[in-house]
Structures are given as structure tokens and as C-alpha cells.
């Protein structure tokens, strides 16, 4: 693992040895293989994408969005990939693959409600995208990058729930009973947090470094030594979700906001408040994974 991620090797080894992390979804493996070829064309990538309806649909939706401002509607996956580029195509495939791998409907168990979890994840993604679009700090970032970072920020909770459910549920009960921050109790009971688990998964799946780092530090952006603006963005979006009654876990204490994040994302609190109606409107219009 690259040392530049700031993710200690012992955390990577500890999480891997404690939690059985999922392997990369097949569509991402195939895309990596095709995109790794020097002579790969948009048509080659389109063959892989077209075999996965969820990925193809998302690519066409995004390329026809206002962001690209195309004069003519694109209905060809190959042309859409040419417009978007391989990098963004892979990120859109990632979003669809995550929903496919982890978005299955399950019944609520005590303090964990899968439906509520995904509502939270989508809200954070929508909020991160809106905040990034409004901020000059993220002028060079594609809005979908901010959305994906928000969508995946708590993916470690799903993995803990799927791979260590009894211990994770006991941790949630303890969190509620003692009214303590989840990450503090996770560290106490597991030796690591859901943010560590999500970051290790991002590394295992060879996702962008800034995404892995933002996932790890979204509860403590002040500790992020590399990409503090992105981790600050996700931290604020996460707080807005909890404040708007869209928590990721049920009955647990609300995320405490680090007010220094405003300076690092280039927006003041008043501007963020102005954006809230748009965020809620975008969230209401969003397509949830079910």
C-alpha cells in the first residue's frame, strides 16, 4: 500500500484479518482490464458497460445532464463514454456496483435499518455534490466525484453489519445506552472504526487515493494530512444529513460538527443554509437503490 495515503499498514492488516472484505465487483474488474490496455477504445469499454444495465443507464443519465450541456441527447453508450472519458465511466460503474453489492433490502435489526442507511448515504452524496458545485474550492472536481465520496463515506458500517453483525449490533446498543459517539465505541470494541474499514475497502478496490482518505477522515477532517478539503466536504454533508433527520444508524447520537470545515470547503455557514432547500429538493428527486 502506498504510504502517501496516510493509512497505517497495521490498520490495513488488522481490518483485513478481522473483517472479510468483499472483492471488487466483476464489472469493475472487467473495466480495469479493458481500460488497462493501451489500445482500448470507447467501443471496447461500451461492450463491458452495456452488459450491466444499471451502469449503462447511469452513464447515459449523467452524460445527458446539465453538467455536460450537450445540444443533442446522447443515446449511444459508446458515444457517452467518449464524452465522459474512461475515468468518469469507471466511477459511475462503481456507484452502480456498490448498490448491486450492498444495496439489497433487509429488515431493520435493532439500531440498524438498511433502508435508512442508504437514504443517509444518498443524502450525503446529494449534499456533497451541491456544496461542491457551489464552492470555488472544488471548481476542478466533477460533481459526480463529490456525490460518490458522499455515497461511500459510511460503507464500512455495511461491511461491519454484514461481516460482524453480533459484535456490531452490541456496539450500537452500547453507543445508544451510553450516549457516546459511534467511532469512540467502535475503537473501544473493535480496535478500529467504520471509517477505517471503508478506507481499507477503497484501497483494496484500487479506488482513487483522495476518496480512500476522505472516507477515513470524514469524522476527523482536521487530522487529514492530504485532502482536507474533501474530507471536510463529506464531514459537513454528513452532519447536514443527521441534522435533517436522515441518520445512518437509529437512535445513536448526532454527528458533532467541526466548524473549521467551512473555511476548508470555501463556503460560509450562511451560504450552506441557502443551499439546504436545493439539497432537500435534489434528495427528494433522487433515485434510491431500490
Secondary structure, 3 states (H helix, E strand, C coil): CCHHHCCCHHHHHHHHHHCCCCCCCHHHHHHHHHHCCCCCCHHHHHHHHHCCHHHHHHHHHHHCCCCCCCCCCCCCHHHHHHHHCHHHHHHHHHHHHHHHHHCCCCCCECCECHHHHHHHHHHHHHHHHHHHHHCHHHCCCCHHHHHHHHHHCCHHHHHHHHHCHHHHHHHHHHHHHHCCCHHHHHHHHHCCCHHHHHHHHHHHCCCCHHHHHHHHHCCCHHHCCCCHHHHHHHHHHHHHHHHCCCCCCCCCCCCCCCCCHHHHHCCCHHHHHHHHHHHHHHHHHCCCCC
